[in-house]
Amino acid sequence: MIVAHVSDPQLRRALLRAAHPEEDVILDPELAVEAMGLGSPRLVVHVVDRAPLGVGESGEGPRVVALARDVLARWETERRRADLPVARIDHLTLRMKELIEKQASEPTWVDRTLGDLGRAAGAPLPPGLRGFGRRILEFPSHYVDLFPLAEACGLSRGALKARFRRKNLASPYTYLRWFRLMATANLLSDRSVTVAQASHRAGFTSDGNLCRSMRSLTDLTPTEVRSDPGWNRLVLTFVWRHLDPEALDAWRDLGNLFQRRAA
């Protein structure tokens, strides 16, 4: 997930084009605030007046890129001086892609989780499944139901459910619930985080609701998933139930579920 505090329409479009197809780009100011407080963005981009182009980070937080207006102006000057100037949106896209690849290339816990699932399933996860899982793992409080997922797919909730039904897959809500619990387990791996804090970060209405959901779906408790054995059991149970070879083939047939929308 990339959180962008950017108002220029072409720069917003360039970020959407430059980001990895699996990930969300959060441009809405209110949603960006929520993503910073409750989500796990890998990169934050914002435009500043005079600071030089720089990258920073705060503790365990995401990488932060401050784009100075004079740097953006210099990029535009370089584009215009080229023998065959490309369109501004194409030039900005290339620049932003280079910046993202340079400054946010380190694997995150989400990358490691998707890798764990692929190894447990015995095959790389299909792109649609990776995009589905990444969005929920990075921002579980936003994806508490199917509406935002269906919106990201450019479908109604009914149409999204029907696509899964036609492939004999479990409902998209089943996968959503599992990925939200994996996001919660990651929060609980920090033993200083209470169950109540983890439930809030993951969008559950209460710690009791989290406990009931985890127990009913996984047969595990929040205390159990804090440990490596508990995490491994969570991953393996999900794979055994919902990521067998037939399910992976069905996910491949689903293709790319998500549509990148222009800003």
Backbone hydrogen bonds, N-H to C=O, Kabsch-Sander energy under -0.5 kcal/mol:
donor,donor_aa,acceptor,acceptor_aa,energy
2,I,24,D,-2.2
3,V,43,L,-2.5
4,A,2,I,-0.5
4,A,26,I,-2.7
5,H,3,V,-0.5
5,H,45,V,-3.4
6,V,4,A,-1.0
12,R,8,D,-2.3
13,R,9,P,-2.2
14,A,10,Q,-2.4
15,L,11,L,-2.0
16,L,12,R,-2.0
17,R,13,R,-2.1
18,A,14,A,-2.2
19,A,15,L,-1.9
23,E,20,H,-1.8
26,I,2,I,-3.1
27,L,25,V,-0.7
32,A,28,D,-2.6
33,V,29,P,-1.7
34,E,30,E,-1.8
35,A,31,L,-2.8
36,M,32,A,-2.2
37,G,33,V,-1.8
38,L,34,E,-3.0
39,G,34,E,-0.6
39,G,35,A,-1.6
40,S,138,E,-2.7
42,R,1,M,-2.5
43,L,1,M,-1.2
44,V,63,R,-2.4
45,V,3,V,-2.8
46,H,65,V,-2.2
47,V,5,H,-1.2
48,V,67,L,-2.4
54,G,66,A,-1.3
56,G,64,V,-2.4
58,S,62,P,-0.5
59,G,57,E,-0.6
61,G,58,S,-2.5
63,R,42,R,-1.4
64,V,56,G,-3.1
65,V,44,V,-3.3
66,A,54,G,-2.2
66,A,64,V,-0.5
67,L,46,H,-3.1
67,L,65,V,-0.7
68,A,66,A,-0.7
69,R,48,V,-1.7
70,D,49,D,-0.6
71,V,68,A,-0.5
72,L,68,A,-2.0
73,A,69,R,-2.2
74,R,70,D,-2.0
75,W,71,V,-2.4
76,E,72,L,-1.9
77,T,73,A,-2.2
78,E,74,R,-2.5
79,R,75,W,-2.1
80,R,76,E,-2.3
81,R,77,T,-1.7
82,A,78,E,-0.6
82,A,79,R,-0.9
91,H,87,A,-2.2
92,L,88,R,-2.9
93,T,89,I,-2.1
94,L,90,D,-2.1
95,R,91,H,-2.3
96,M,92,L,-2.8
97,K,93,T,-2.5
98,E,94,L,-2.3
99,L,95,R,-2.2
100,I,96,M,-2.7
101,E,97,K,-2.6
102,K,98,E,-1.9
103,Q,99,L,-2.6
104,A,100,I,-2.4
112,R,108,T,-2.1
113,T,109,W,-2.3
114,L,110,V,-2.6
115,G,111,D,-2.1
116,D,112,R,-2.5
117,L,113,T,-2.3
118,G,114,L,-2.1
119,R,115,G,-2.5
120,A,116,D,-2.4
121,A,117,L,-2.2
122,G,118,G,-1.1
123,A,118,G,-1.7
130,R,126,P,-2.4
131,G,127,P,-2.7
132,F,128,G,-2.1
133,G,129,L,-3.0
134,R,130,R,-3.1
135,R,131,G,-1.8
136,I,132,F,-1.4
137,L,133,G,-2.9
138,E,134,R,-2.5
139,F,135,R,-1.3
141,S,201,R,-0.5
142,H,139,F,-1.3
143,Y,139,F,-1.4
144,V,142,H,-0.9
149,L,145,D,-0.5
150,A,146,L,-3.1
151,E,147,F,-2.5
152,A,148,P,-2.2
153,C,149,L,-1.5
154,G,150,A,-0.6
154,G,151,E,-1.0
155,L,150,A,-2.8
160,L,156,S,-2.3
161,K,157,R,-2.5
162,A,158,G,-2.2
163,R,159,A,-1.9
164,F,160,L,-1.6
165,R,161,K,-2.5
166,R,162,A,-2.6
167,K,163,R,-0.9
168,N,165,R,-2.0
169,L,164,F,-2.6
174,T,171,S,-0.8
175,Y,171,S,-1.4
176,L,172,P,-2.5
177,R,173,Y,-2.5
178,W,174,T,-1.9
179,F,175,Y,-2.4
180,R,176,L,-2.3
181,L,177,R,-1.9
182,M,178,W,-2.0
183,A,179,F,-2.2
184,T,180,R,-2.1
185,A,181,L,-2.5
186,N,182,M,-2.0
187,L,183,A,-1.8
188,L,184,T,-2.4
189,S,185,A,-1.0
189,S,186,N,-0.6
190,D,187,L,-1.3
191,R,189,S,-0.9
193,V,190,D,-2.2
194,T,192,S,-0.5
198,A,194,T,-2.5
199,S,195,V,-2.5
200,H,196,A,-1.9
201,R,197,Q,-2.5
202,A,198,A,-2.1
203,G,200,H,-1.2
204,F,199,S,-2.8
210,L,206,S,-1.9
211,C,207,D,-2.5
212,R,208,G,-2.4
213,S,209,N,-2.3
214,M,210,L,-2.8
215,R,211,C,-2.5
216,S,212,R,-2.5
217,L,213,S,-1.9
218,T,214,M,-2.6
219,D,214,M,-0.6
219,D,215,R,-1.4
220,L,214,M,-0.9
225,V,221,T,-1.8
226,R,222,P,-0.5
226,R,223,T,-0.9
227,S,224,E,-1.2
231,W,227,S,-2.4
232,N,228,D,-2.8
233,R,229,P,-2.3
234,L,230,G,-2.2
235,V,231,W,-2.5
236,L,232,N,-2.7
237,T,233,R,-2.5
238,F,234,L,-2.0
239,V,235,V,-2.4
240,W,236,L,-2.8
241,R,237,T,-2.0
242,H,238,F,-2.7
243,L,239,V,-2.1
248,L,244,D,-2.4
249,D,245,P,-2.2
250,A,246,E,-2.1
251,W,247,A,-2.4
252,R,248,L,-2.1
253,D,249,D,-2.0
254,L,250,A,-1.2
255,G,251,W,-0.8
255,G,252,R,-0.9
257,L,255,G,-0.9
259,Q,152,A,-1.9
261,R,259,Q,-0.7
